[in-house]
Every structure is written in structure tokens, then in C-alpha cells.
Amino acid sequence: MFGGLTDKHQLDFLGFQFSFSLTMNLSFRQLRVFLEVAHQGSVSRAAEVLHLTPPAVSMQIKEVENQVGLPLFDRVGRTLSLSTAGEYFVVHAKRMLGALRDAENAMSRFKRLEHGLLTVGMVSTAKYFVPRLLALFRKEHPGVDVRLVVSSNRKALVELLQSSECDLAVMGRPPRELAVRSEAFAAHPLVFACPPDHPLLAMGQIPVGALASVPFIVREQGSGTRDAMERFFAEHRFEPSITMEMGSNETIKQAVMAGMGVSFLSLHTLWLELGGGLIKLLDVEGTPVMRTWQVVHLQSKVLSPAAEAFRYFLIEHAESVLHAQDEPLLKPPAAA
């Protein structure tokens, strides 16, 4: 779409300045190659991802460094790591490619086309239902290619949004530190999960205080699930006995099934285990704790037709799809 960049740039690195001229010889393709090498830390791995030969990638990196006038990588054997200048140049390269994507999206809106690449970022808990919704979406929009980016936690997803590396983000709490547009599209129940033979199940509904002697397996600090749990316990002036902290819903579920404790999790992570009787829900007073799922994008970002279509799809259809799976699991068991 664009042959190259022509503006003169001044960058301030750690108190000193240097300037470089980005001529027509520095293309967006070279910026993409540079970012992939920076991400992979290896010319050979970057070449594999980009479907290029390692010599071709090395040549592109050499040309970028020649244009910038500084070494962008520190080389130790075959291992590459970003130099100080390279770390700063990554930020600017992402911004330039982000501007290109915005321009392409704007032109697509004029053409009223619904094709191209849709990049959806999400917190790890959302991976249990977003692919299902995307499959339904693509039945209506088969021309759209989809890329999913699962972030380990909320902070990582906010960084993806900030760098325009995803078109839309699915998360619980929208970031306050960014100017974003956020819209709720579905209810998000959070529940107490236990092994199927847990003695508290026989008591029916229990007060929060009944959990005093229960060992808890919890998500890591910074996750939305952990934040919701701490808010719930703070409201009830209860201090849980936390014995294990993990960054993976899957690992937590395995620990619960093994009888190592109780956990506070999104109902949407438990559909398979509850359906198979591998995990049960404790009927704790005040639960399920209801939150909402949000679809988020930068206010400054011009959404492509594909991203706009998926945003509308979530708002119009996601609630009914998720509710159909949630409702049977939240019904109390029938009396024997």
C-alpha cells in the first residue's frame, strides 16, 4: 500500500539524541521482518515464521540497521537480543505498522468490505468461549480470517491494546489507564468449585464463614478472577486460607479434582468438568458472583468492517449463547 517512510525523526534515548532519515528504501516489509526477529530472538526462527530464508532475513535486518545508523541487536553467537536503540526502535516500528493498519482499515470501510484479518485479544479465562463465538461469527462472515491472542493476564492484554496489536479485546474490567470504548456483552458468573466428594456439598447452601477451614487454590495476583474473589471476601469480611497460587485455570482445575482444595473460578472455565461430574459447585451464600464480559477497543482506533461486525455480533448474540450453557449448570440439584 505504501512504498516506504519519508519523514525525519528525532529520538531521545536515555538523555541523548540521535536522528535518522527513513527513506523510501526502508519499507513496511522490513519493519515487519525486524519486529519478528526481535520477537523470536533468532534469525532462523523468524525466517521460519515469515516463510523466508535466513539469509534473506539477515539481509533485511542489515538494511534496517544501515538506514537507522545504529546496531539494533547485540549478537552473541547465533543468539540476538535487542540493543538499547533496538528496544526503542521496536516501539516506533509498532506505531508505524499500527498507523498502516489503521489506514488500511479506513480504506476498507470506504469499500464496505468484510474481509481481511481480525485480531482478537483476550484474557485466558475468555478462551473457553470466544473460539465458539468466533466459529458462529465466521459462518456469517466466511471471508474474515481470525487471529486469536491469549494473554496470560490482564496487564499483558492492556499492553496489546495500547500497542494496537489487537483490534478488539475481550476482558472483564476495562483499563482505566487507556482511553477506550468498552461495552458489556454477556454476564460472567464466578463460582466456588470443589471436588465431587467434598463434605460441604451435603450441607446445601452455606454461609461464607463455613469456608474458614477450607484450603484455597487461587489465581495469581493481577488476574481478574483473583480481583473478583478478593472483592467478594472483603465484602463479607472473610480471610481465606490460601495454600496454592497458580497462573493457569487448567492447573487449578486439576488440583481441585485431585482433592487439594477449593477454588473460585469463572463458570465458563468449568463447563466440561461440571458436565462430566468431575467438579461440583459449592452453594455459597451470595454466589454466583456476577460480573460482565466487555468488548474493548481504543477510542482512537478506526475499526475495520470485520472488527465492527464482530463487535456487533458479540453484543447481539453472545449473551444468549453463554446463557444457554450457564443456566443448566447453575440450577440446584434435584432432591433425591
C-alpha positions in Angstrom: 0.0 0.0 0.0 2.8 2.4 0.9 6.3 2.1 -0.5 8.2 3.5 2.5 8.6 6.3 5.0 10.0 9.7 4.3 9.7 11.8 7.5 12.8 12.9 9.5 12.6 11.5 13.1 14.4 12.6 16.3 14.5 10.1 19.1 15.8 10.7 22.6 17.4 7.6 24.2 18.3 7.9 27.8 19.1 11.6 27.7 21.0 11.7 24.4 19.6 12.2 20.9 20.2 10.8 17.5 18.4 11.4 14.3 17.8 9.1 11.3 16.2 9.5 8.0 13.7 6.8 6.9 13.9 6.9 3.1 11.9 5.1 0.6 14.3 2.2 0.9 13.0 1.3 4.4 9.7 -0.5 3.7 7.0 -1.7 6.0 8.0 -5.2 5.0 11.4 -4.6 6.5 9.8 -3.3 9.7 7.8 -6.5 9.9 10.9 -8.6 9.5 12.7 -6.5 12.2 9.8 -7.0 14.7 9.6 -10.7 14.0 13.4 -11.1 14.7 13.0 -9.0 17.8 10.1 -11.2 19.0 11.8 -14.6 18.2 15.4 -13.6 19.2 16.6 -15.7 16.3 17.0 -15.1 12.5 16.3 -18.8 11.7 13.1 -18.9 13.8 11.9 -15.6 12.3 12.7 -16.9 8.8 10.5 -19.9 9.5 7.6 -17.8 10.7 7.9 -15.4 7.8 8.4 -18.2 5.2 11.8 -16.6 4.1 15.3 -17.9 4.1 17.6 -17.0 6.9 20.0 -15.1 4.6 17.1 -13.0 3.3 16.1 -12.1 6.8 19.7 -11.3 7.8 19.9 -9.0 4.7 16.7 -7.2 5.6 18.0 -6.6 9.2 21.3 -5.3 7.9 19.5 -2.9 5.6 17.3 -1.6 8.5 20.4 -1.1 10.7 22.1 0.7 7.8 19.1 3.1 7.4 18.8 3.8 11.2 22.6 4.2 11.5 22.8 2.2 14.7 23.1 -1.5 15.7 19.6 -2.7 16.7 20.7 -6.1 18.0 23.5 -7.4 20.3 24.9 -10.6 18.8 26.3 -13.5 20.8 26.8 -16.5 18.5 23.5 -17.1 16.8 21.5 -15.5 19.6 20.2 -12.0 19.1 19.0 -9.6 21.8 17.8 -6.1 21.3 20.3 -3.3 21.9 19.1 -0.2 23.8 18.5 1.5 20.5 16.7 -1.6 19.2 14.3 -1.6 22.2 13.3 2.0 21.4 13.0 1.3 17.7 10.6 -1.6 18.4 8.2 0.9 19.9 8.3 3.1 16.9 8.2 0.3 14.4 4.9 -1.0 16.0 3.5 2.5 15.9 4.3 2.8 12.2 2.8 -0.5 11.4 -0.2 0.3 13.5 -0.7 3.5 11.5 -0.6 1.4 8.3 -3.2 -1.0 9.7 -5.5 2.0 10.6 -5.1 3.4 7.1 -5.9 0.1 5.5 -9.0 -0.3 7.8 -10.2 3.2 6.9 -9.9 2.4 3.2 -11.8 -0.9 3.7 -14.6 1.0 5.4 -15.0 3.1 2.3 -15.1 0.0 0.2 -17.6 -1.6 2.7 -15.7 -4.8 2.6 -15.9 -7.5 5.2 -12.7 -9.5 4.7 -9.2 -9.4 5.8 -7.6 -10.2 9.2 -9.4 -9.8 12.5 -7.2 -9.9 15.6 -9.0 -10.6 18.9 -7.1 -10.4 22.2 -8.5 -12.0 25.3 -7.7 -12.8 28.9 -7.0 -16.5 29.4 -10.4 -17.2 31.0 -12.2 -16.0 27.8 -10.5 -18.7 25.7 -13.2 -21.1 26.9 -15.9 -19.4 24.9 -14.5 -16.9 22.5 -13.5 -19.5 19.9 -17.0 -20.9 19.9 -18.5 -17.4 19.3 -15.9 -16.8 16.5 -16.9 -20.0 14.8 -20.5 -18.8 14.8 -19.5 -15.4 13.5 -17.5 -16.9 10.6 -20.5 -18.8 9.4 -22.0 -15.4 8.7 -18.7 -13.8 7.6 -16.6 -16.5 5.9 -14.3 -14.0 4.2 -12.8 -12.9 7.6 -9.6 -14.5 8.8 -9.2 -14.6 12.5 -6.1 -14.4 14.8 -6.6 -15.1 18.5 -4.1 -13.7 21.0 -4.5 -15.2 24.5 -2.8 -13.0 27.2 -1.5 -14.6 30.4 -3.2 -11.9 32.5 -5.0 -8.6 32.3 -1.8 -6.4 32.3 -0.5 -8.2 29.2 -3.8 -7.7 27.4 -3.8 -3.9 28.2 -0.3 -3.7 26.6 -1.6 -5.4 23.4 -4.4 -2.8 23.3 -2.0 0.0 23.8 0.3 -1.1 21.0 -2.6 -1.7 18.6 -1.6 -5.3 18.3 -5.2 -6.4 18.5 -8.4 -4.9 17.0 -10.7 -5.9 19.9 -10.1 -7.2 23.4 -12.4 -9.4 25.5 -11.9 -8.8 29.2 -13.7 -8.3 32.5 -12.6 -4.9 33.7 -11.8 -2.3 31.0 -8.5 -0.5 31.6 -8.7 2.9 33.3 -5.2 3.9 32.2 -6.2 3.9 28.5 -8.8 5.9 26.5 -11.0 3.0 25.4 -14.6 2.3 24.4 -16.0 -0.6 26.4 -19.3 -2.4 26.0 -20.8 -5.2 28.2 -22.0 -8.1 26.1 -22.6 -11.0 28.5 -23.0 -12.0 32.1 -19.9 -13.6 33.7 -20.7 -15.8 36.7 -17.9 -16.7 39.2 -18.4 -19.7 41.5 -16.8 -21.9 44.1 -15.5 -25.2 42.7 -14.8 -28.3 44.7 -14.1 -32.0 44.2 -17.3 -34.1 43.8 -16.9 -35.7 47.3 -16.4 -32.6 49.3 -18.2 -32.8 52.7 -19.6 -29.2 52.4 -21.8 -30.3 49.5 -24.0 -32.2 51.9 -24.9 -29.0 53.7 -26.7 -27.3 50.8 -26.4 -23.6 50.9 -23.6 -22.5 53.3 -22.5 -19.1 54.7 -19.2 -17.7 53.6 -17.9 -18.4 57.2 -18.2 -22.1 56.6 -15.2 -21.9 54.3 -12.9 -21.0 57.2 -11.2 -24.4 57.4 -11.1 -24.9 53.6 -7.7 -24.7 51.8 -8.0 -22.4 48.7 -6.2 -22.7 45.4 -6.3 -19.3 43.7 -5.3 -17.4 40.6 -2.3 -15.2 40.6 -2.3 -11.5 41.7 -3.4 -9.3 38.8 -5.8 -11.6 37.3 -9.5 -10.5 37.0 -10.7 -13.7 38.8 -8.4 -13.1 41.7 -9.6 -9.5 42.0 -13.2 -10.5 42.0 -12.5 -13.1 44.7 -10.8 -10.6 46.9 -13.6 -8.1 46.5 -16.2 -10.8 47.4 -14.3 -11.9 50.5 -13.7 -8.2 51.5 -17.4 -7.6 51.4 -18.0 -10.5 53.7 -15.1 -9.6 56.0 -13.6 -13.1 55.4 -10.0 -14.1 55.1 -9.5 -17.3 53.1 -6.8 -19.8 53.8 -4.7 -19.7 50.6 -2.5 -22.7 50.2 -1.7 -22.6 46.5 -1.5 -19.8 43.9 -1.4 -20.6 40.2 -1.5 -18.7 36.9 -3.4 -21.4 35.0 -7.1 -22.2 35.2 -6.4 -25.7 33.9 -3.8 -26.4 36.6 -6.2 -25.1 39.2 -9.0 -27.4 38.0 -6.6 -30.4 38.1 -5.7 -29.6 41.7 -9.4 -29.3 42.7 -10.2 -32.6 41.1 -7.3 -34.2 43.0 -8.9 -33.0 46.2 -6.2 -30.5 47.1 -8.7 -27.7 47.9 -11.5 -25.4 46.7 -11.2 -22.6 44.1 -13.0 -19.5 43.0 -13.3 -19.7 39.2 -15.3 -18.4 36.2 -18.2 -20.7 35.5 -17.1 -20.5 31.8 -13.9 -22.4 32.6 -15.9 -25.3 34.1 -18.4 -26.4 31.5 -16.7 -29.7 30.6 -15.8 -30.7 34.2 -19.3 -29.9 35.6 -20.9 -31.7 32.7 -18.8 -34.8 33.4 -19.3 -34.7 37.2 -15.5 -34.2 37.8 -16.1 -30.9 39.7 -19.1 -29.7 41.7 -20.2 -26.2 42.7 -20.4 -25.2 46.4 -23.7 -23.3 47.0 -22.1 -20.5 49.0 -24.4 -17.7 50.1 -24.1 -14.7 47.7 -23.0 -16.7 44.7 -22.6 -16.9 41.8 -20.8 -13.6 41.9 -22.0 -11.8 38.7 -19.6 -9.8 36.6 -19.8 -8.9 32.9 -17.7 -9.5 29.9 -16.6 -6.5 28.0 -15.5 -5.9 24.4 -12.9 -3.2 24.4 -11.0 -1.1 21.8 -9.0 2.1 21.7 -11.1 5.2 21.2 -8.6 6.4 18.7 -8.6 3.2 16.6 -10.6 3.1 13.4 -12.2 -0.4 13.4 -12.2 -2.4 10.2 -15.6 -3.6 8.9 -14.7 -7.1 10.2 -13.9 -5.8 13.7 -17.1 -3.7 13.7 -19.1 -6.8 12.6 -17.7 -8.9 15.3 -18.3 -6.3 18.0 -22.0 -6.1 17.0 -22.1 -9.9 16.9 -20.9 -10.1 20.5 -23.4 -7.5 21.7 -26.3 -9.1 19.9 -25.7 -12.8 20.3 -23.1 -13.7 22.9 -25.4 -13.3 25.9 -27.9 -15.9 24.6 -25.2 -18.4 23.6 -23.4 -18.2 27.0 -26.7 -18.2 29.0 -27.8 -21.4 27.3 -24.7 -23.2 28.6 -24.7 -21.5 32.0 -28.3 -22.0 33.1 -28.3 -25.8 33.5 -25.1 -25.7 35.5 -26.4 -23.1 38.0 -29.7 -24.9 38.7 -29.7 -26.6 42.2 -29.6 -30.4 42.0 -33.0 -32.1 42.2 -33.9 -33.5 45.6 -33.3 -37.3 45.9 
